[in-house]
Amino acid sequence: MAEKQSKDEQVGFHKGALTTLANERNELLKIINIVEQLMQAHVKALKELGVDLEKEAKKAKAKLEEKV
């Protein structure tokens, strides 16, 4: 039969897991921020090229609604 972990071992395990997950979450947030910055750069470039993104979004929405 498997030996039961002590309470201190269990506490340590869960604290370690939370630390690891918090670090993973922070890295994910960094990636999300980078993606957002890149998206904003592309939006800005399209606007500078004269593309009306609101008009394009409305067209895309209307096209989706036609399919439904």
C-alpha positions in Angstrom: 0.0 0.0 0.0 1.3 3.5 -0.8 2.6 5.5 2.0 0.5 8.5 2.9 2.2 11.9 2.4 2.5 14.0 5.5 0.5 17.2 5.8 3.7 19.3 5.3 4.5 17.4 2.1 1.1 18.0 0.8 1.2 21.7 1.6 4.6 21.9 0.0 3.4 20.2 -3.1 0.4 22.5 -3.5 2.4 25.6 -2.8 5.0 24.5 -5.4 2.2 23.9 -7.9 0.7 27.3 -7.3 4.1 29.0 -7.8 4.6 27.1 -11.0 1.1 27.9 -12.3 1.5 31.6 -11.4 4.7 31.8 -13.3 3.1 30.1 -16.3 0.2 32.6 -16.1 2.7 35.5 -16.1 4.4 34.1 -19.2 1.1 33.7 -20.9 0.2 37.3 -20.2 3.5 38.4 -21.7 2.6 36.5 -24.9 -0.9 38.0 -25.0 0.6 41.5 -24.6 3.0 40.9 -27.5 0.2 39.6 -29.7 -1.9 42.6 -28.8 0.9 45.0 -29.7 1.5 43.2 -33.0 -2.3 43.4 -33.8 -2.4 47.1 -33.0 0.6 47.7 -35.3 -1.2 45.9 -38.1 -4.4 47.9 -37.4 -2.4 51.1 -37.5 -0.8 50.2 -40.8 -4.1 49.3 -42.4 -5.6 52.6 -41.3 -2.6 54.4 -42.7 -3.2 52.6 -46.0 -6.8 53.8 -46.0 -8.6 50.6 -45.0 -11.8 51.2 -43.1 -11.7 48.4 -40.5 -15.1 49.2 -39.1 -16.6 48.9 -42.6 -14.7 45.6 -43.2 -16.0 44.2 -39.8 -19.6 45.1 -40.7 -19.2 43.4 -44.1 -17.9 40.2 -42.4 -20.6 40.3 -39.8 -23.3 40.7 -42.5 -21.8 37.8 -44.4 -21.9 35.5 -41.4 -25.5 36.5 -40.6 -26.5 35.6 -44.2 -25.2 32.0 -43.7 -27.3 31.6 -40.5 
